[in-house]
Amino acid sequence: MSIKYFSFALFLMGSLLFTSLKAQDVSLLLKNGNKLFEDNFYRKALPFYEQVLATEPNNTEALFKSGVCYLNRYSKDKALVNIQKAFEQDPKIDKHVHYWLGRAYHLNYQFDKAKEEYNTYKNTLRKSDSRRKEVELYIEQTDFSKKTVTVPSNFLVENLGATVNSSFSEHSPVASSNDSVLYFTTRRLKEGEKEEKDGEPFEDVFITKRNADGSWTSPESLNLNTSGHDASIQLFDNDTKLLLYRSTKDGDIFVSQKEGDKWGDPKGFSEINSGDFESDAFVSPDGKTVYFATNHYKKFGDMDIYCITKNEDGSWSKHKEMEGDINTEGDEDAPFITPDGKTLYFSSRGHKGMGGFDVFKSKMQADGSWSDPVNLGYPINTPDDDVYFYYAASDDRAYIASYRDGGFGEKDIYCVTPIEHVIVYGKVTEDKTGKAIDGAQISFHSTKKVTNASEDKKAVTAGEYKDIHVLSYNTYKVEISKNGEILSTDSLTIPPISKEGQTITKDFVVPFKGNPADTQVVAVLPPDTTTKTPVVKEPVTVVKTPVVVEKELVVYFGSSSAILDEASKNEIKTLLSAYKKVSTISVAGHADDKGPDEVNNKIAASRAAAVAKYLGTKTKVKVSSSSFGESQPAVPNDSDENRAKNRRVVIKVSGE
């Protein structure tokens, strides 16, 4: 054999050996990941699949199973991307793949696609299969979610940020009576602590304090934590007592009394604890009733809410189930009673909702029963778990634990504040002359349905309008008209305001109409000083040069979505209506930093294409289109709010 061919043979053998070793590594990683995956230990399993994908980015098994891991713990949009890609490569990757596609679409707010996948999966199941009931519930939830999202409730839900939240689960927020201190439960890493068998740390109670600027101090561990699971439940009796959950037996409720600056040893609440799972409790403001969630009294082990009342001798009555339709065949948990004792908030998987736990409200009736529960709607509720709703006694602010897009880990703690109406007033004048407009009408029409916005219109008298009542946290199309003619169209974006009755001043200017021929006539000059008579010269016609106006509009998209919603379409129409003649239009698509670069580039291009396509139906001007993926963020990708601002298309229009 010649040296040349011998060298080539050695190279070929080396390549084959490397490939074999690589295949062995992948096989071992998959084997290790699959053992954890089968036990639902998603946090532990995911790194193995990520290592496989780093070597083989199109490995179908790793794509599919990492998608399921992401769905249950980390990132719903990554979950959808990976499961979709696995299915495209191998439609038979898993016999439950349509179920998981349905879940991924459902949790990413793509309800029609979710319903389609759920139905496909249901048709693979026998009529006697118990899973059909679960899938039918999901199908109902997609219908309810689709309807609910289109009519949002007037609340702003904001993440408390990275100081409070971590890559692990945070939940069970408990606010002090003046809302300056927050207790919460976290599974974040603690030095030297052992992990639970699912690969996550045990739950502990932490405490944080609100700074003067509204930010939170670095959380500190409470002195009551044990080596097992501990969770915060309620502060009561003027913040001198604390209800806690501990994982003793199958889960019990404890009470701790404050002793100076520290909490005393917790004592078991024997009147409500059983040998089964007690997850949560709440003491009424008058201290005479305790509401608690347990699975002790139901045959199939679902959680329900019960109560006990204090007798005249100070002892507690036997438990009784809540009167009314509070409890269902699903789980009910996390009761919260308002200070007047007459409104109950709780979370349920059994009542009609968007998915997972939703928060509901019920009112106490004259006979002591409770009214039919009302779903608090979107955006308080989402297609995933929303639980532990806790009102701050001193304010309209509430807290909730929720697993939603843009969070830091699994569940995060969010602040819920009402979106209130504001009063707008101002002046309306004519451009160039400054003349006050009289006898006109000004109308405010919501174009961005972030909330269930109201609209209003008022007369413009002597250049002023007053008392326009509109909802904050919305964008409005403002139209000024007179005698049936629209004088001008403008827009006004109102920030979220949580106090009712605040005022905003906004002045508007309508275009100067001028001469119909678009000319000015200069006829008379100052009098001649010698003749004392005016000197009249020939009229001078000055032709106006068209003024080119450039405007920019930013429209936003949901996570992993390139669907242009109706609110954005209305904003685009408002933008175009401001021009007599459009000269140029350009669009640029952008994405946040979640997901691989190739996916972000693709979604940014799809968003730009969607906007360009819609513009093509409204104007004959050629639209130039470009996309930049995640490379040009408008703001840093360091929070869910900022990522939402980066999922955008920038529209630039010039014309007269």
C-alpha positions in Angstrom: 0.0 0.0 0.0 1.3 3.4 -0.9 1.9 6.0 1.8 -0.8 8.2 0.3 -3.5 5.5 0.5 -2.3 4.4 3.9 -2.6 7.9 5.3 -6.1 8.2 3.8 -7.1 4.9 5.4 -5.8 6.1 8.8 -7.8 9.3 8.4 -11.0 7.4 7.5 -10.6 5.1 10.5 -10.1 8.1 12.7 -13.2 9.7 11.4 -15.3 6.6 11.9 -13.9 6.2 15.4 -14.8 9.8 16.2 -18.3 9.4 14.8 -18.7 6.2 16.8 -17.6 7.8 20.0 -19.9 10.8 19.3 -22.8 8.5 18.7 -22.1 6.7 22.0 -22.0 10.0 23.9 -25.3 11.0 22.4 -26.8 7.6 23.2 -25.6 7.9 26.8 -26.9 11.4 27.2 -30.3 10.4 25.9 -30.4 7.3 28.2 -29.6 9.4 31.2 -32.1 12.1 30.2 -34.9 9.6 29.5 -34.6 8.0 33.0 -35.3 11.4 34.6 -37.9 12.3 31.9 -40.0 9.2 32.7 -40.2 10.2 36.4 -41.2 13.8 35.4 -38.0 15.3 36.7 -37.9 17.9 34.0 -35.3 20.2 35.5 -32.8 17.4 35.8 -33.6 15.9 32.4 -33.4 19.0 30.3 -29.5 19.5 30.5 -29.0 16.1 28.9 -31.2 16.9 26.0 -29.6 20.3 25.6 -26.2 18.7 25.4 -27.5 16.4 22.7 -28.9 19.3 20.7 -25.6 21.2 21.0 -24.0 18.3 19.1 -27.0 17.2 16.9 -29.4 20.2 16.6 -31.8 18.1 14.6 -32.0 15.1 17.0 -35.7 14.4 16.9 -35.9 12.7 20.3 -34.0 15.4 22.1 -36.1 18.1 20.4 -39.3 16.5 21.4 -38.4 15.7 25.0 -36.6 19.0 25.6 -39.8 20.7 24.4 -41.9 18.8 27.0 -39.3 19.8 29.6 -39.5 23.5 28.6 -43.3 23.4 28.6 -43.3 22.2 32.2 -40.6 24.3 33.7 -38.9 27.0 31.7 -40.0 28.4 28.4 -43.3 27.9 26.6 -42.2 29.5 23.4 -39.0 27.3 23.2 -41.2 24.3 24.0 -43.4 25.1 21.0 -40.5 25.6 18.6 -38.8 22.3 19.6 -42.0 20.2 19.6 -43.0 21.6 16.2 -39.6 20.9 14.8 -39.6 17.3 16.1 -43.1 16.7 14.6 -42.1 18.1 11.2 -39.1 15.8 11.1 -41.0 12.7 12.4 -44.8 12.9 12.8 -44.7 9.6 14.7 -42.0 10.7 17.2 -44.4 9.9 20.0 -47.9 8.5 20.2 -48.9 11.5 22.4 -47.3 14.1 20.1 -50.6 15.7 19.2 -51.5 16.1 22.9 -48.2 17.9 23.5 -48.6 20.1 20.5 -52.0 21.0 21.8 -50.6 21.9 25.2 -47.8 24.0 23.6 -50.2 25.9 21.3 -52.6 26.3 24.2 -50.0 27.8 26.5 -48.7 30.1 23.7 -52.2 31.6 23.2 -52.7 29.9 19.8 -56.1 28.6 20.8 -57.4 27.5 17.3 -54.4 25.4 16.6 -54.5 24.0 20.2 -58.1 22.9 19.7 -57.2 21.2 16.4 -54.4 19.2 18.0 -56.5 18.3 21.0 -59.3 17.0 18.7 -56.7 15.0 16.6 -55.4 13.4 19.8 -58.9 12.7 21.2 -59.7 10.8 18.0 -56.8 8.4 18.7 -58.2 7.5 22.1 -60.9 4.9 22.8 -64.2 6.1 24.2 -63.4 4.3 27.5 -60.0 6.0 27.8 -60.0 8.2 30.9 -57.7 10.7 29.1 -60.6 11.8 26.9 -62.2 13.7 29.8 -59.0 15.6 30.3 -58.6 16.5 26.6 -62.3 17.5 26.4 -61.7 19.9 29.3 -58.7 21.4 27.4 -60.9 21.9 24.3 -63.5 23.8 26.4 -60.7 25.9 27.9 -59.4 26.9 24.4 -62.9 28.2 23.5 -63.2 30.0 26.9 -59.6 31.4 26.6 -60.1 32.7 23.0 -63.2 34.6 24.1 -61.7 35.9 27.4 -58.5 37.3 25.9 -60.6 39.4 23.4 -62.4 41.1 26.3 -59.7 41.7 28.9 -60.4 42.9 32.4 -59.1 46.2 33.5 -56.0 45.2 35.4 -52.3 45.5 34.9 -50.2 42.4 35.9 -46.5 43.2 36.4 -43.6 40.9 37.4 -42.0 41.9 40.7 -38.6 41.5 39.0 -35.4 39.6 39.5 -34.8 40.7 43.1 -37.9 38.7 44.3 -38.2 36.1 41.5 -35.5 33.6 40.4 -35.1 30.8 37.9 -37.0 28.6 40.4 -40.6 28.7 41.5 -41.8 31.6 43.7 -45.3 31.6 45.1 -47.6 32.2 48.1 -47.1 36.0 48.5 -48.3 37.4 51.8 -48.4 41.1 52.4 -48.2 43.0 55.7 -51.1 45.2 56.7 -49.3 48.3 55.4 -48.0 46.5 52.3 -44.4 47.4 53.2 -43.3 43.8 53.9 -43.8 40.7 51.6 -43.4 37.1 52.7 -43.2 34.6 49.9 -42.2 31.0 49.2 -39.3 30.0 47.0 -37.4 27.0 45.8 -34.3 28.9 45.0 -30.9 27.4 45.8 -29.8 27.8 49.4 -26.1 27.1 50.3 -25.6 23.6 51.7 -29.2 22.6 51.3 -30.2 19.2 49.9 -32.4 19.0 46.8 -35.8 17.3 46.6 -35.8 14.1 44.4 -37.3 16.1 41.5 -34.0 18.0 41.3 -35.2 21.3 42.8 -34.5 22.7 46.3 -37.1 22.4 49.1 -39.5 25.3 49.5 -38.6 27.9 52.1 -40.2 31.2 53.2 -38.3 34.4 52.5 -39.0 38.0 53.4 -38.4 41.2 51.5 -39.2 44.9 52.2 -40.4 47.6 50.0 -38.1 50.6 49.5 -39.3 54.2 49.2 -39.0 54.1 45.4 -41.2 50.9 45.2 -38.3 48.5 44.7 -37.7 45.5 46.9 -34.8 44.7 49.2 -32.8 41.5 48.8 -34.9 38.7 50.2 -33.8 37.0 53.4 -34.7 33.5 54.7 -37.2 33.3 57.6 -36.0 31.8 60.8 -38.8 29.2 60.7 -37.6 27.2 57.8 -37.0 23.5 58.2 -35.2 20.8 56.1 -38.5 20.0 54.4 -41.0 22.1 52.5 -42.2 25.3 54.2 -44.6 27.9 52.7 -46.1 31.2 53.7 -49.9 31.4 53.9 -51.2 34.5 55.9 -50.4 37.3 58.3 -53.2 38.0 60.7 -54.1 39.5 64.1 -52.3 42.8 63.3 -49.4 41.0 61.7 -48.6 39.2 65.0 -49.4 35.7 63.8 -48.3 33.9 60.7 -49.9 30.8 59.1 -47.5 28.4 57.5 -47.6 25.2 55.5 -45.1 22.4 56.4 -44.7 19.1 54.7 -45.1 17.0 57.9 -47.2 13.9 57.4 -48.8 14.7 54.0 -48.9 18.4 54.6 -50.2 20.4 57.6 -51.0 24.0 58.6 -49.0 25.7 61.5 -49.4 29.0 63.4 -46.4 31.0 64.6 -46.7 33.9 67.1 -44.4 36.9 66.8 -42.0 37.3 69.8 -40.3 40.7 69.5 -38.5 40.8 66.2 -38.6 37.0 65.6 -41.2 34.4 65.1 -41.9 31.8 67.8 -41.9 28.0 67.2 -44.9 27.1 65.0 -47.7 25.0 66.5 -49.9 22.7 64.4 -53.4 23.8 63.8 -54.9 20.6 65.1 -58.5 21.5 64.4 -58.0 21.5 60.6 -55.0 19.1 60.2 -55.6 15.5 59.2 -53.4 12.6 58.1 -53.9 13.8 54.5 -52.9 17.0 52.6 -53.9 20.4 53.9 -52.4 22.9 51.5 -53.7 26.3 52.5 -55.8 28.2 55.0 -57.1 31.7 55.8 -58.4 33.2 59.1 -61.3 35.6 58.7 -60.7 39.2 59.7 -62.8 38.8 62.9 -60.9 35.6 63.8 -64.1 33.6 64.1 -63.8 31.5 60.9 -61.0 29.6 59.3 -61.2 28.5 55.6 -58.9 25.8 54.6 -58.1 23.5 51.6 -57.7 19.8 52.0 -58.1 16.5 50.1 -59.0 14.6 53.3 -62.8 14.4 52.7 -63.0 13.5 49.0 -63.0 10.0 47.7 -60.7 10.7 44.7 -58.4 13.0 46.6 -59.2 16.3 44.9 -58.7 19.5 46.9 -61.8 21.3 48.3 -62.3 24.3 50.6 -63.9 23.8 54.0 -64.4 26.0 57.1 -64.6 25.8 60.8 -66.1 28.5 63.1 -65.3 29.5 66.7 -67.8 28.5 69.4 -68.7 30.8 72.3 -66.3 28.9 74.6 -63.4 29.6 72.3 -63.3 26.0 70.9 -63.7 25.3 67.1 -66.6 23.6 65.4 -66.4 20.6 63.2 -65.5 21.2 59.6 -68.2 21.9 57.1 -68.1 22.3 53.3 -68.6 25.7 51.8 -72.2 26.4 51.1 -72.8 27.1 47.4 -71.0 25.9 44.2 -67.5 26.7 45.4 -66.1 23.1 45.2 -66.0 21.0 42.1 -64.6 17.6 41.0 -61.3 19.4 40.3 -59.0 21.1 42.8 -60.0 24.2 44.8 -57.2 25.9 46.8 -55.8 29.1 48.3 -58.8 30.8 49.9 -58.5 34.6 50.6 -61.2 36.6 52.4 -61.5 40.4 52.1 -61.4 42.6 55.3 -65.2 42.8 55.4 -65.4 39.0 55.4 -67.9 39.0 52.5 -65.8 38.3 49.4 -63.9 35.1 48.8 -61.1 34.8 46.3 -59.8 31.3 45.5 -58.1 29.3 42.8 -59.7 26.4 41.0 -59.0 23.8 38.3 -62.6 22.7 38.2 -64.6 25.8 37.3 -64.7 27.1 33.7 -61.3 28.7 33.1 -58.4 29.4 30.7 -56.3 26.4 31.9 -54.5 25.2 35.0 -55.6 27.1 38.1 -57.6 30.2 37.6 -58.6 32.8 40.2 -62.3 33.2 41.0 -64.4 35.5 43.2 -67.5 34.7 45.2 -69.8 36.9 47.4 -71.4 35.8 50.7 -75.2 35.8 50.4 -77.7 36.9 53.1 -78.2 33.2 54.1 -74.5 32.6 54.6 -74.1 30.7 51.3 -71.7 31.8 48.5 -72.6 33.1 45.1 -71.7 31.4 41.9 -67.9 31.9 41.4 -66.9 34.5 38.7 -63.6 34.0 36.8 -61.5 37.2 37.2 -60.6 36.9 33.5 -57.5 37.8 31.5 -54.9 39.2 32.2 -55.2 38.1 35.8 -55.8 34.5 34.6 -53.8 32.8 31.8 -53.8 29.4 30.2 -51.4 28.1 32.9 -51.5 28.2 36.7 -52.6 31.4 38.4 -52.9 30.9 42.2 -52.4 32.4 45.7 -54.3 35.7 45.0 -53.6 38.0 48.0 -54.9 41.5 48.4 -52.8 44.1 50.2 -55.0 45.5 52.9 -53.8 49.1 52.6 -54.2 49.5 48.9 -55.9 48.3 45.7 -52.8 46.3 44.9 -52.9 42.5 45.0 -50.3 39.8 44.5 -50.5 36.6 42.6 -48.3 33.6 41.7 -48.4 32.8 38.1 -46.5 30.8 35.4 -46.7 33.0 32.4 -44.6 34.0 29.4 -41.6 36.3 30.1 -41.1 35.1 33.7 -37.8 34.2 35.3 -38.5 30.5 36.1 -41.6 28.5 36.7 -44.1 30.4 38.9 -43.2 34.0 39.6 -44.8 36.6 41.9 -46.7 39.4 40.1 -48.3 42.6 41.3 -51.9 43.2 40.1 -53.2 46.8 40.0 -56.4 48.2 38.6 -56.4 50.2 35.3 -58.6 53.2 36.0 -60.3 55.9 34.0 -58.7 59.3 33.5 -60.2 62.7 32.5 -58.6 64.4 29.5 -59.0 68.1 28.6 -57.1 70.6 26.5 -57.2 73.1 23.6 -57.9 72.8 19.9 -56.3 75.4 17.6 -55.6 76.0 14.0 -52.1 75.5 12.6 -50.2 78.7 11.6 -52.9 81.1 12.7 -53.3 79.8 16.3 -57.0 80.5 15.9 -59.3 78.7 18.5 -61.6 76.1 16.9 -65.2 76.5 17.8 -68.3 74.4 17.1 -66.4 71.2 16.5 -66.5 67.8 18.1 -63.6 65.7 19.5 -63.9 61.9 19.7 -61.6 59.3 21.4 -61.7 55.8 19.9 -59.7 53.0 21.4 -57.3 51.3 18.9 -55.2 49.2 21.2 -57.5 46.9 23.2 -55.0 46.2 26.0 -58.0 46.4 28.4 -61.7 46.7 28.0 -61.5 50.3 26.9 -64.2 52.9 27.1 -64.7 55.7 24.5 -66.0 59.3 24.7 -66.7 62.4 22.7 -67.3 66.0 23.6 -67.9 69.4 22.0 -65.1 71.8 21.3 -66.2 75.3 22.3 -64.0 78.4 21.9 -60.9 76.3 21.4 -61.4 74.0 24.5 -62.7 70.6 25.3 -63.3 69.1 28.7 -64.2 66.0 30.7 -63.3 63.3 28.2 -63.5 60.1 30.3 -61.3 57.2 28.9 -59.5 54.2 30.3 -55.8 54.4 30.9 -53.2 51.9 29.5 -54.7 52.3 26.0 -54.0 54.0 22.7 -56.8 56.2 21.3 -57.5 57.5 17.8 -58.5 61.1 18.3 -60.8 62.6 15.6 -61.7 66.3 15.4 -64.7 67.1 13.1 -66.9 70.0 12.2 -70.2 70.0 10.2 -69.5 66.4 9.2 -66.0 67.1 7.9 -63.0 65.5 9.7 -60.5 68.3 10.4 -57.7 66.1 11.8 -56.9 62.7 13.1 -54.3 62.1 15.8 -53.5 59.5 18.4 -52.9 59.6 22.2 -51.3 56.8 24.3 -52.3 56.9 28.0 -50.0 55.1 30.5 -51.5 52.8 33.1 -53.0 54.8 36.0 -54.3 53.0 39.1 -56.0 55.9 40.9 -59.5 56.9 39.6 -60.1 60.5 38.5 -56.6 61.7 37.5 -56.5 64.3 34.8 -54.3 64.6 31.6 -53.9 67.7 29.5 -53.5 67.2 25.8 -53.7 70.0 23.2 -54.5 69.3 19.5 -53.8 71.4 16.3 -55.9 71.0 13.2 -54.3 71.8 9.8 -54.6 75.3 8.3 -57.0 75.2 5.4 -55.8 78.4 3.6 -56.8 79.4 0.0 -58.5 76.6 -2.0 -55.7 77.1 -4.6 -53.2 76.6 -1.8 -51.9 80.2 -2.4 -51.4 83.4 -0.3 -52.1 86.9 -1.7 -50.0 89.8 -0.6 -51.9 92.9 -1.6 -51.1 96.0 0.5 -47.7 97.4 1.6 -47.2 100.1 4.3 -48.1 103.7 3.3 -45.6 105.8 1.4 -44.2 108.4 3.9 -44.1 111.2 1.2 -47.5 110.9 -0.4 -49.3 109.7 2.8 -51.3 107.4 0.6 -51.0 103.6 0.4 -48.9 102.2 -2.4 -50.7 99.3 -4.0 -48.6 96.7 -5.9 -49.7 93.8 -8.0 -50.7 90.8 -6.0 -47.9 88.4 -5.4 -48.7 84.7 -5.6 -46.6 82.4 -3.3 -46.9 78.8 -4.1 -46.4 76.6 -1.1 -43.8 73.8 -1.3 -45.3 70.5 -0.2 -44.0 69.6 3.3 -42.8 66.0 3.6 -43.8 64.5 6.9 -42.1 61.4 8.2 -43.8 59.3 10.9 -43.0 56.1 12.7 -45.3 53.5 14.2 -44.3 50.4 16.2 -46.7 47.5 16.3 -46.1 44.6 18.8 -46.6 40.8 18.6 -47.2 38.0 21.0 -44.4 35.5 21.9 -43.5 33.3 18.9 -46.4 35.0 16.9 -46.4 36.8 13.6 -50.2 37.4 13.7 -51.1 41.1 13.2 -54.0 41.8 15.6 -57.0 44.0 15.0 -55.7 46.7 17.3 -52.5 47.0 15.3 -54.4 47.1 12.0 -56.4 50.0 13.4 -53.2 51.9 14.3 -51.8 51.4 10.8 -55.1 52.7 9.3 -54.9 55.7 11.6 -51.3 56.4 10.5 -52.1 56.2 6.8 -55.2 58.4 7.2 -53.0 61.3 8.4 -51.5 61.6 4.9 -53.0 63.1 1.7 -50.3 61.4 -0.3 -47.9 58.6 0.8 -44.5 58.6 -0.8 -42.5 55.8 0.9 -43.1 53.0 3.4 -40.6 50.7 5.0 -41.1 48.0 7.6 -38.5 46.3 9.8 -39.2 43.1 11.8 -37.6 42.4 15.2 -37.7 39.6 17.8 -36.7 39.2 21.5 -33.8 37.0 22.6 -35.7 33.9 23.4 -34.9 30.9 21.2 -32.2 30.1 18.7 -30.9 32.9 16.3 -32.3 31.1 13.3 -35.8 30.9 14.8 -35.7 34.6 15.9 -34.6 35.6 12.4 -37.4 33.7 10.9 -40.1 35.1 13.2 -38.8 38.6 12.7 -39.1 38.2 8.9 -42.5 36.7 9.2 -43.7 39.7 11.3 -42.3 42.1 8.8 -44.0 40.2 6.0 -47.4 40.2 7.8 -47.3 44.0 8.2 -46.1 44.5 4.6 -48.9 42.3 3.4 -51.5 44.3 5.3 -50.1 47.6 4.1 -50.4 46.3 0.6 -54.2 46.1 1.0 -54.4 49.7 2.2 -52.0 51.5 -0.2 -50.5 51.1 -3.7 -47.1 52.4 -2.5 -44.4 49.7 -2.7 -43.4 48.6 0.8 -39.7 47.9 1.5 -39.2 45.1 4.0 -36.3 44.1 6.2 -35.7 42.0 9.4 -33.1 42.0 12.1 -34.0 39.1 14.4 -32.9 39.8 17.9 -29.8 41.9 16.8 -31.4 45.4 17.3 -33.4 45.4 20.6 -35.2 48.6 21.5 -34.5 47.9 25.1 -32.4 45.3 27.0 -34.0 41.8 27.0 -33.9 41.6 30.8 -37.6 41.4 31.7 -40.9 40.1 30.3 -42.0 43.7 29.8 -38.9 44.5 27.8 -39.0 41.4 25.7 -42.6 42.3 24.8 -41.3 45.7 23.5 -38.7 43.9 21.3 -41.2 41.7 19.6 -42.1 44.4 17.1 -42.3 45.8 13.6 -41.2 49.4 13.0 -43.2 51.1 10.2 -41.8 54.3 8.7 -44.0 56.4 6.4 -43.2 59.6 4.5 -45.5 61.7 2.5 -47.6 64.9 2.4 
